[in-house]
Amino acid sequence: MKRREFLLAGTAAVLATPSVGQEAPLIKVYKTPTCGCCAAWVDHLISAGFRADTLDVEQEQLWSLKEQMKISDELSSCHTAIVGDYFVEGHVPAEDIYRLLSEHPEGLGLTVPGMPMGSPGMDFSDEREPYETLLVGLDGTTSVFARHS
């Protein structure tokens, strides 16, 4: 990540983080009951100031939800969340979600496809791989929302 991107991401996260007396954003997370990395991602969100409503669902229900939200197989991960008018698919960092809520870009939501090592919830070892958070447009196309290394 370049210095400018780092500073902009940090500034967006600080500006979007709830201040004292302001209610934290609620994120509704759909996951299977046995997924440990999903639970670790929810812990990441709570540590970052989100309120989380976690719903354990069967795999079939989860895939049905992804289909309803127009999340393609290529963009999917192990859990799906809803915050405001957006979906959040996979191991998206909390600062990216705060930036999404702050900037309100036109789109369906954010995704980190797959399960990249080192992303929130997948950070249980020293292994790290660079990954991108993608913004899914209203037409299903994607653009890079944030890069993480």
N, CA, C and O of each residue as an XYZ file, in Angstrom:
596
protein
N       0.861     -1.179      0.000
C       0.000      0.000      0.000
C       0.896      1.227      0.000
O       1.859      1.305      0.763
N       0.583      2.155     -0.834
C       1.341      3.389     -0.896
C       0.997      4.268      0.299
O      -0.071      4.147      0.900
N       1.932      5.156      0.626
C       1.763      6.022      1.797
C       0.454      6.814      1.719
O      -0.261      6.920      2.716
N       0.137      7.363      0.562
C      -1.088      8.158      0.388
C      -2.336      7.306      0.639
O      -3.263      7.741      1.323
N      -2.353      6.065      0.071
C      -3.494      5.170      0.277
C      -3.649      4.840      1.758
O      -4.759      4.799      2.288
N      -2.504      4.605      2.418
C      -2.531      4.282      3.848
C      -3.119      5.436      4.656
O      -3.966      5.226      5.524
N      -2.668      6.651      4.367
C      -3.163      7.816      5.096
C      -4.648      8.049      4.840
O      -5.396      8.359      5.767
N      -5.080      7.902      3.588
C      -6.498      8.082      3.262
C      -7.363      7.024      3.931
O      -8.436      7.334      4.448
N      -6.904      5.781      3.925
C      -7.663      4.704      4.569
C      -7.754      4.938      6.072
O      -8.813      4.752      6.670
N      -6.654      5.342      6.673
C      -6.655      5.620      8.114
C      -7.565      6.774      8.474
O      -8.295      6.709      9.464
N      -7.527      7.831      7.676
C      -8.391      8.988      7.918
C      -9.859      8.609      7.778
O     -10.682      9.012      8.601
N     -10.197      7.842      6.753
C     -11.589      7.402      6.559
C     -12.051      6.549      7.730
O     -13.190      6.680      8.178
N     -11.186      5.681      8.228
C     -11.562      4.819      9.351
C     -11.813      5.637     10.606
O     -12.775      5.381     11.329
N     -10.964      6.611     10.871
C     -11.135      7.458     12.053
C     -12.411      8.279     11.954
O     -13.162      8.385     12.924
N     -12.658      8.859     10.788
C     -13.852      9.679     10.604
C     -15.133      8.863     10.699
O     -16.153      9.369     11.166
N     -15.097      7.627     10.268
C     -16.305      6.799     10.252
C     -16.535      6.074     11.566
O     -17.657      5.643     11.832
N     -15.504      5.925     12.401
C     -15.656      5.224     13.666
C     -16.584      6.014     14.579
O     -16.451      7.233     14.689
N     -17.541      5.319     15.249
C     -18.489      6.044     16.090
C     -17.782      6.793     17.220
O     -16.858      6.271     17.844
N     -18.227      8.010     17.470
C     -17.665      8.783     18.561
C     -18.450      8.493     19.842
O     -19.469      7.804     19.812
N     -17.974      9.013     20.940
C     -18.618      8.799     22.232
C     -20.065      9.287     22.149
O     -20.326     10.402     21.697
N     -20.986      8.456     22.581
C     -22.401      8.804     22.567
C     -23.103      8.465     21.265
O     -24.331      8.513     21.193
N     -22.338      8.122     20.233
C     -22.929      7.747     18.953
C     -23.058      6.225     18.911
O     -22.135      5.507     19.294
N     -24.210      5.741     18.444
C     -24.431      4.299     18.400
C     -23.574      3.657     17.312
O     -23.470      4.164     16.195
N     -22.969      2.537     17.669
C     -22.137      1.803     16.720
C     -23.005      1.206     15.617
O     -24.157      0.845     15.859
N     -22.457      1.100     14.405
C     -23.227      0.502     13.313
C     -23.545     -0.970     13.609
O     -22.736     -1.689     14.196
N     -24.728     -1.392     13.193
C     -25.136     -2.787     13.344
C     -24.851     -3.524     12.051
O     -25.214     -3.063     10.969
N     -24.209     -4.654     12.166
C     -23.949     -5.510     11.012
C     -24.573     -6.868     11.303
O     -24.349     -7.449     12.366
N     -25.349     -7.365     10.360
C     -26.027     -8.654     10.507
C     -25.225     -9.678      9.709
O     -25.065     -9.543      8.496
N     -24.721    -10.704     10.398
C     -23.818    -11.672      9.792
C     -24.506    -13.032      9.690
O     -25.030    -13.557     10.672
N     -24.491    -13.585      8.484
C     -25.018    -14.923      8.220
C     -23.828    -15.846      7.988
O     -22.989    -15.598      7.122
N     -23.771    -16.919      8.780
C     -22.657    -17.851      8.685
C     -23.122    -19.245      9.077
O     -24.191    -19.410      9.665
N     -22.322    -20.237      8.752
C     -22.641    -21.591      9.204
C     -22.161    -21.743     10.645
O     -21.220    -21.064     11.056
N     -22.801    -22.632     11.420
C     -22.474    -22.735     12.849
C     -21.069    -23.243     13.157
O     -20.570    -23.018     14.260
N     -20.426    -23.911     12.225
C     -19.140    -24.532     12.533
C     -17.931    -23.772     12.000
O     -16.807    -24.259     12.121
N     -18.125    -22.617     11.426
C     -17.016    -21.897     10.791
C     -16.281    -21.014     11.804
O     -16.805    -19.988     12.240
N     -15.082    -21.417     12.168
C     -14.284    -20.671     13.135
C     -13.758    -19.352     12.603
O     -13.662    -18.379     13.351
N     -13.411    -19.303     11.309
C     -12.879    -18.047     10.767
C     -13.979    -16.992     10.683
O     -13.693    -15.799     10.783
N     -15.230    -17.411     10.501
C     -16.351    -16.462     10.485
C     -16.510    -15.834     11.872
O     -16.702    -14.624     11.994
N     -16.431    -16.653     12.900
C     -16.537    -16.149     14.271
C     -15.384    -15.200     14.578
O     -15.577    -14.191     15.256
N     -14.193    -15.512     14.089
C     -13.034    -14.635     14.303
C     -13.233    -13.299     13.585
O     -12.823    -12.259     14.100
N     -13.857    -13.312     12.403
C     -14.142    -12.065     11.681
C     -15.139    -11.217     12.456
O     -14.989     -9.999     12.542
N     -16.156    -11.857     13.019
C     -17.134    -11.123     13.837
C     -16.432    -10.498     15.044
O     -16.723     -9.354     15.394
N     -15.523    -11.219     15.678
C     -14.749    -10.658     16.798
C     -13.953     -9.430     16.346
O     -13.860     -8.442     17.075
N     -13.386     -9.498     15.156
C     -12.647     -8.357     14.578
C     -13.570     -7.140     14.468
O     -13.179     -6.029     14.827
N     -14.787     -7.349     13.975
C     -15.738     -6.248     13.816
C     -16.122     -5.647     15.162
O     -16.167     -4.426     15.315
N     -16.397     -6.507     16.132
C     -16.783     -6.030     17.464
C     -15.639     -5.233     18.091
O     -15.864     -4.192     18.708
N     -14.416     -5.728     17.930
C     -13.241     -5.004     18.449
C     -13.091     -3.640     17.789
O     -12.552     -2.710     18.389
N     -13.570     -3.522     16.553
C     -13.472     -2.261     15.817
C     -14.666     -1.341     16.074
O     -14.735     -0.250     15.508
N     -15.599     -1.764     16.913
C     -16.695     -0.880     17.294
C     -18.054     -1.188     16.695
O     -19.010     -0.454     16.943
N     -18.166     -2.246     15.917
C     -19.466     -2.619     15.365
C     -20.297     -3.382     16.398
O     -19.757     -4.022     17.300
N     -21.606     -3.301     16.249
C     -22.525     -4.205     16.942
C     -22.839     -5.301     15.937
O     -23.156     -5.012     14.783
N     -22.757     -6.544     16.359
C     -22.966     -7.654     15.430
C     -24.142     -8.508     15.869
O     -24.251     -8.900     17.030
N     -25.012     -8.784     14.921
C     -26.119     -9.721     15.104
C     -25.765    -10.920     14.230
O     -25.873    -10.854     13.006
N     -25.346    -12.010     14.857
C     -24.862    -13.173     14.127
C     -25.940    -14.244     14.063
O     -26.521    -14.629     15.078
N     -26.194    -14.718     12.840
C     -27.196    -15.752     12.629
C     -26.534    -16.978     12.023
O     -25.959    -16.908     10.936
N     -26.615    -18.097     12.723
C     -26.112    -19.358     12.194
C     -27.178    -19.966     11.299
O     -28.313    -20.175     11.726
N     -26.809    -20.248     10.059
C     -27.730    -20.826      9.084
C     -27.066    -22.033      8.421
O     -25.844    -22.181      8.450
N     -27.878    -22.874      7.837
C     -27.342    -24.018      7.096
C     -26.721    -23.520      5.790
O     -27.084    -22.459      5.281
N     -25.792    -24.292      5.266
C     -25.068    -23.916      4.050
C     -26.024    -23.595      2.896
O     -25.799    -22.639      2.154
N     -27.080    -24.382      2.746
C     -28.051    -24.167      1.673
C     -28.720    -22.793      1.797
O     -28.910    -22.102      0.797
N     -29.074    -22.402      3.020
C     -29.678    -21.082      3.249
C     -28.688    -19.964      2.928
O     -29.061    -18.941      2.354
N     -27.442    -20.165      3.296
C     -26.411    -19.160      3.052
C     -26.227    -18.942      1.544
O     -26.137    -17.800      1.094
N     -26.170    -20.021      0.766
C     -26.006    -19.886     -0.681
C     -27.241    -19.248     -1.318
O     -27.128    -18.510     -2.298
N     -28.404    -19.530     -0.768
C     -29.634    -18.908     -1.267
C     -29.597    -17.394     -1.030
O     -29.994    -16.612     -1.894
N     -29.117    -16.993      0.148
C     -28.993    -15.569      0.469
C     -28.017    -14.885     -0.492
O     -28.293    -13.797     -0.998
N     -26.887    -15.524     -0.736
C     -25.891    -14.959     -1.662
C     -26.517    -14.761     -3.043
O     -26.300    -13.736     -3.690
N     -27.287    -15.739     -3.483
C     -27.946    -15.645     -4.791
C     -28.938    -14.482     -4.818
O     -28.991    -13.736     -5.796
N     -29.719    -14.325     -3.757
C     -30.688    -13.224     -3.665
C     -29.986    -11.871     -3.715
O     -30.516    -10.912     -4.277
N     -28.802    -11.794     -3.132
C     -28.065    -10.540     -3.068
C     -27.173    -10.320     -4.285
O     -26.427     -9.343     -4.346
N     -27.251    -11.221     -5.243
C     -26.481    -11.132     -6.494
C     -24.978    -11.232     -6.259
O     -24.189    -10.538     -6.900
N     -24.594    -12.108     -5.325
C     -23.183    -12.373     -5.068
C     -22.823    -13.617     -5.871
O     -23.273    -14.718     -5.554
N     -22.022    -13.443     -6.898
C     -21.651    -14.561     -7.768
C     -20.691    -15.506     -7.048
O     -20.094    -15.155     -6.030
N     -20.558    -16.702     -7.595
C     -19.633    -17.686     -7.029
C     -18.210    -17.137     -6.977
O     -17.477    -17.392     -6.022
N     -17.817    -16.376     -8.015
C     -16.454    -15.837     -8.081
C     -16.194    -14.796     -6.994
O     -15.044    -14.574     -6.615
N     -17.241    -14.164     -6.495
C     -17.089    -13.108     -5.486
C     -17.374    -13.602     -4.073
O     -17.258    -12.836     -3.116
N     -17.740    -14.851     -3.932
C     -18.211    -15.333     -2.628
C     -17.083    -15.767     -1.708
O     -15.939    -15.971     -2.115
N     -17.465    -15.896     -0.452
C     -16.578    -16.367      0.607
C     -17.426    -17.201      1.562
O     -18.468    -17.724      1.166
N     -16.998    -17.328      2.791
C     -17.673    -18.242      3.715
C     -18.813    -17.607      4.509
O     -19.607    -18.338      5.101
N     -18.926    -16.304      4.546
C     -20.027    -15.666      5.275
C     -20.491    -14.422      4.521
O     -19.765    -13.853      3.706
N     -21.714    -14.026      4.820
C     -22.326    -12.868      4.177
C     -22.921    -11.993      5.261
O     -23.527    -12.494      6.208
N     -22.751    -10.699      5.128
C     -23.278     -9.767      6.121
C     -24.031     -8.643      5.430
O     -23.862     -8.398      4.235
N     -24.856     -7.973      6.201
C     -25.589     -6.809      5.714
C     -25.341     -5.673      6.697
O     -25.484     -5.834      7.909
N     -24.967     -4.523      6.150
C     -24.781     -3.318      6.957
C     -25.360     -2.158      6.157
O     -24.946     -1.912      5.024
N     -26.303     -1.456      6.738
C     -26.973     -0.395      5.993
C     -27.646     -0.982      4.777
O     -28.377     -1.967      4.880
N     -27.402     -0.381      3.620
C     -27.983     -0.849      2.353
C     -27.022     -1.732      1.562
O     -27.258     -1.995      0.382
N     -25.956     -2.186      2.185
C     -24.908     -2.918      1.490
C     -24.750     -4.339      2.012
O     -25.096     -4.639      3.155
N     -24.218     -5.209      1.153
C     -23.749     -6.501      1.641
C     -22.249     -6.415      1.862
O     -21.559     -5.596      1.255
N     -21.761     -7.272      2.739
C     -20.330     -7.414      2.981
C     -20.060     -8.907      2.911
O     -20.555     -9.681      3.731
N     -19.275     -9.299      1.928
C     -19.027    -10.713      1.671
C     -17.589    -11.058      2.014
O     -16.650    -10.496      1.450
N     -17.428    -11.982      2.938
C     -16.095    -12.473      3.255
C     -15.347    -11.629      4.272
O     -15.934    -10.865      5.038
N     -14.035    -11.793      4.250
C     -13.155    -11.253      5.286
C     -12.745     -9.804      5.015
O     -11.560     -9.484      4.930
N     -13.734     -8.953      4.885
C     -13.514     -7.527      4.631
C     -13.067     -6.858      5.939
O     -13.725     -7.023      6.965
N     -11.967     -6.111      5.916
C     -11.519     -5.404      7.124
C     -12.534     -4.349      7.579
O     -13.207     -3.721      6.762
N     -12.628     -4.172      8.892
C     -13.562     -3.207      9.476
C     -13.350     -1.806      8.920
O     -14.320     -1.082      8.696
N     -12.098     -1.408      8.693
C     -11.861     -0.045      8.201
C     -12.452      0.155      6.808
O     -12.863      1.264      6.467
N     -12.498     -0.904      6.001
C     -13.119     -0.790      4.680
C     -14.631     -0.614      4.816
O     -15.244      0.121      4.042
N     -15.226     -1.283      5.790
C     -16.677     -1.165      6.003
C     -17.013      0.235      6.521
O     -17.997      0.836      6.088
N     -16.210      0.752      7.438
C     -16.423      2.124      7.907
C     -16.304      3.120      6.754
O     -17.090      4.063      6.655
N     -15.321      2.904      5.886
C     -15.160      3.787      4.727
C     -16.379      3.697      3.808
O     -16.855      4.715      3.307
N     -16.884      2.482      3.587
C     -18.088      2.284      2.773
C     -19.250      3.082      3.338
O     -19.960      3.761      2.597
N     -19.445      3.002      4.650
C     -20.556      3.702      5.303
C     -20.353      5.214      5.302
O     -21.321      5.973      5.311
N     -19.113      5.643      5.291
C     -18.803      7.069      5.279
C     -18.969      7.681      3.886
O     -19.523      8.771      3.743
N     -18.490      6.979      2.873
C     -18.484      7.514      1.509
C     -19.769      7.225      0.732
O     -20.088      7.946     -0.214
N     -20.499      6.199      1.108
C     -21.756      5.807      0.434
C     -21.617      5.702     -1.085
O     -22.365      6.358     -1.810
N     -20.676      4.890     -1.585
C     -20.553      4.768     -3.041
C     -21.761      4.028     -3.625
O     -22.433      3.262     -2.935
N     -22.012      4.272     -4.890
C     -23.096      3.562     -5.563
C     -22.632      2.130     -5.788
O     -21.609      1.897     -6.431
N     -23.374      1.188     -5.269
C     -22.999     -0.209     -5.433
C     -23.827     -1.104     -4.538
O     -24.651     -0.644     -3.747
N     -23.583     -2.403     -4.686
C     -24.304     -3.405     -3.899
C     -23.596     -3.733     -2.593
O     -24.242     -4.018     -1.585
N     -22.264     -3.693     -2.614
C     -21.528     -4.029     -1.402
C     -20.062     -4.264     -1.656
O     -19.542     -3.990     -2.737
N     -19.406     -4.781     -0.629
C     -17.978     -5.081     -0.663
C     -17.763     -6.580     -0.568
O     -18.559     -7.298      0.038
N     -16.679     -7.044     -1.174
C     -16.310     -8.443     -1.056
C     -14.801     -8.605     -1.024
O     -14.060     -7.868     -1.674
N     -14.369     -9.586     -0.252
C     -13.018    -10.117     -0.339
C     -13.236    -11.577     -0.742
O     -13.474    -12.429      0.114
N     -13.155    -11.865     -2.044
C     -13.420    -13.225     -2.506
C     -12.443    -14.235     -1.902
O     -11.285    -13.918     -1.627
N     -12.937    -15.447     -1.703
C     -12.098    -16.498     -1.145
C     -11.820    -16.249      0.326
O     -12.616    -15.625      1.026
N     -10.712    -16.732      0.772
C     -10.344    -16.609      2.184
C      -8.839    -16.340      2.278
O      -8.079    -17.219      2.683
N      -8.403    -15.121      1.904
C      -6.963    -14.845      1.867
C      -6.316    -14.890      3.255
O      -6.840    -14.339      4.223
N      -5.185    -15.549      3.320
C      -4.443    -15.633      4.574
C      -3.990    -14.232      4.993
O      -3.460    -13.467      4.188
N      -4.208    -13.920      6.257
C      -3.820    -12.620      6.794
C      -4.959    -11.632      6.850
O      -4.842    -10.596      7.505
N      -6.074    -11.927      6.170
C      -7.239    -11.041      6.258
C      -7.910    -11.259      7.617
O      -7.684    -12.296      8.242
N      -8.726    -10.315      8.092
C      -9.363    -10.475      9.408
C     -10.160    -11.782      9.487
O     -11.005    -12.068      8.638
N      -9.872    -12.551     10.510
C     -10.491    -13.858     10.676
C      -9.653    -14.980     10.088
O      -9.824    -16.147     10.442
N      -8.753    -14.625      9.197
C      -7.832    -15.587      8.588
C      -6.396    -15.251      8.984
O      -5.447    -15.582      8.273
N      -6.256    -14.597     10.118
C      -4.945    -14.131     10.574
C      -4.439    -14.956     11.751
O      -3.888    -14.411     12.708
N      -4.626    -16.261     11.678
C      -4.247    -17.148     12.767
C      -2.839    -17.710     12.621
O      -2.408    -18.506     13.455
N      -2.118    -17.315     11.586
C      -0.728    -17.740     11.423
C       0.084    -16.541     10.945
O      -0.457    -15.455     10.738
N       1.379    -16.750     10.772
C       2.250    -15.684     10.276
C       2.143    -15.508      8.762
O       2.664    -14.543      8.204
N       1.464    -16.449      8.104
C       1.332    -16.373      6.650
C       0.414    -15.220      6.267
O      -0.672    -15.057      6.823
N       0.873    -14.424      5.306
C       0.103    -13.286      4.809
C       0.163    -13.293      3.293
O       1.192    -13.621      2.703
N      -0.944    -12.931      2.669
C      -0.939    -12.744      1.222
C      -1.654    -11.448      0.902
O      -2.636    -11.104      1.559
N      -1.175    -10.724     -0.096
C      -1.864     -9.491     -0.477
C      -3.259     -9.832     -1.010
O      -3.460    -10.877     -1.628
N      -4.211     -8.940     -0.764
C      -5.564     -9.146     -1.273
C      -6.225     -7.797     -1.486
O      -5.747     -6.765     -1.015
N      -7.336     -7.831     -2.209
C      -8.084     -6.614     -2.498
C      -9.508     -6.740     -1.967
O     -10.108     -7.815     -1.994
N     -10.028     -5.627     -1.488
C     -11.451     -5.509     -1.197
C     -12.070     -4.897     -2.444
O     -11.616     -3.862     -2.931
N     -13.112     -5.546     -2.956
C     -13.757     -5.094     -4.184
C     -15.113     -4.470     -3.880
O     -15.853     -4.947     -3.019
N     -15.422     -3.406     -4.594
C     -16.754     -2.812     -4.560
C     -17.539     -3.430     -5.709
O     -17.102     -3.399     -6.859
N     -18.705     -3.994     -5.387
C     -19.554     -4.588     -6.414
C     -20.565     -3.533     -6.847
O     -21.364     -3.049     -6.046
N     -20.513     -3.191     -8.122
C     -21.406     -2.176     -8.665
C     -22.827     -2.690     -8.820
O     -23.081     -3.888     -8.691
N     -23.738     -1.790     -9.095
C     -25.141     -2.143     -9.265
C     -25.349     -3.134    -10.407
O     -26.314     -3.898    -10.402
N     -24.445     -3.122    -11.385
C     -24.549     -4.038    -12.520
C     -23.740     -5.317    -12.321
O     -23.652     -6.145    -13.228
N     -23.145     -5.483    -11.128
C     -22.376     -6.690    -10.823
C     -20.908     -6.611    -11.158
O     -20.149     -7.518    -10.816
N     -20.485     -5.541    -11.824
C     -19.056     -5.387    -12.109
C     -18.340     -4.979    -10.823
O     -18.960     -4.497     -9.875
N     -17.036     -5.178    -10.810
C     -16.270     -4.854     -9.610
C     -15.182     -3.836     -9.907
O     -14.710     -3.704    -11.036
N     -14.802     -3.121     -8.857
C     -13.654     -2.223     -8.909
C     -12.929     -2.356     -7.575
O     -13.528     -2.705     -6.558
N     -11.644     -2.074     -7.600
C     -10.856     -2.187     -6.370
C     -11.238     -1.055     -5.433
O     -11.160      0.117     -5.800
N     -11.649     -1.407     -4.226
C     -12.024     -0.455     -3.191
C     -10.837     -0.192     -2.260
O     -10.627      0.937     -1.816
N     -10.065     -1.238     -1.970
C      -8.889     -1.105     -1.104
C      -7.924     -2.256     -1.401
O      -8.332     -3.352     -1.786
N      -6.643     -1.975     -1.212
C      -5.619     -3.011     -1.355
C      -4.972     -3.227      0.008
O      -4.733     -2.285      0.763
N      -4.698     -4.494      0.299
C      -4.089     -4.859      1.580
C      -2.890     -5.762      1.321
O      -2.949     -6.685      0.509
N      -1.802     -5.475      2.030
C      -0.607     -6.311      1.839
C      -0.110     -6.849      3.158
O       0.886     -7.573      3.194
